[in-house]
């Protein structure tokens, strides 16, 4: 009623790996992580491993959202966003009397 919730399950990433951008009403969430490891086993064998993880997801937001008040939180492998609606877009509760 007050807004929209977006949960992205992304284990193994840190909050520094994420990039969240709002361009007018276009919300883009992306993440990128690169790991590299080297290990020398002997004079003749050298081992080097790379791992690269990335994703990008975009949403078009309706005019009824308050883009400047979007909240993001990352904990235990889940990125959580709350996208609030503008005050005028939240439906008012009206009591109707019974005659």
N, C-alpha and C positions, 0 to 999 in steps of 0.2 A: 504493500500500500504506500509506503513512504519512499520506496526506491527499488533498485535492482541489486541483486547479489551475484557476483561471479566468483567461482572457486576454480582454481587451476591446480591440479595435483601434479607436482613436479619434484619428486624426490631426487636428492643428490645435488641440487642447485643451492646456491646461497642468494640472499636478497640482492647482493651486488651484481649478480649475473643477469638480473631483470632490467628491462627498460620499458617504461610505460609512457606513451605519448598521447596527447589529445590535440588533434588538429581540427578545429571547428567542431564538428560533431562526429569525427572519425577517431575512435579509440583503438590504439594499437598496443598490444602486449607482446614483447619479444624477450627471448633469453638466449644467451650464448655462453658456452663454457668450453674451454680448451685445456686439456691436461697433457703433460708430456713427461716421460720418465726415461732415464738412461741408466744402464747398468753394464758395467764392464765385467765380463765373466772370466776372460783370460786375455792373453796377448793377441789371439787370433779371432776371438768372438766378441762382438760388441752388440748390445741389444738396445734398441731405442723404440719406445712405444708412444703412440699418439692416440688421443681420444677427443672427439669433437661432438658436442651436443648443441643443437640450436632449434628454435621454433619461432614462429611468428603467427599471431592470431589477431584479426581485426574485426571490429564491430562498428556498425553505424548506429549512433545513439539518436533517440527521438528528441524533438525540440523541447519536450517536457522535463528533461533532466538538467540538473545544476552542475555543469562541468567543472566549475571552480571548486566544488566541495567534494570531489571524489576522494575516497580514502582507500589506501592499500596497506595490507599487512601480510607478512610472510612468516609462518612458523610451522615447524614440524613437516616440511615438505609440501605445504599448501599455501598458494598465493590467494588471498581473499581481497576482493574489491567490493566496496559499497558505492553505488552510484545513486545519489539522492535525487528525488524529483523536486521540481520547483514547487514552492508553496502553493501557487495557484493551481497546480496540477494534482495536488493531493485532494481526493474527494472528501468533502465535508459531510459529517454525519448529521443527519437531520431527524429530529424526533417528530413523529406524526401523531397528533392526538386522535383518539377515537371518539367519534361523536355519539 
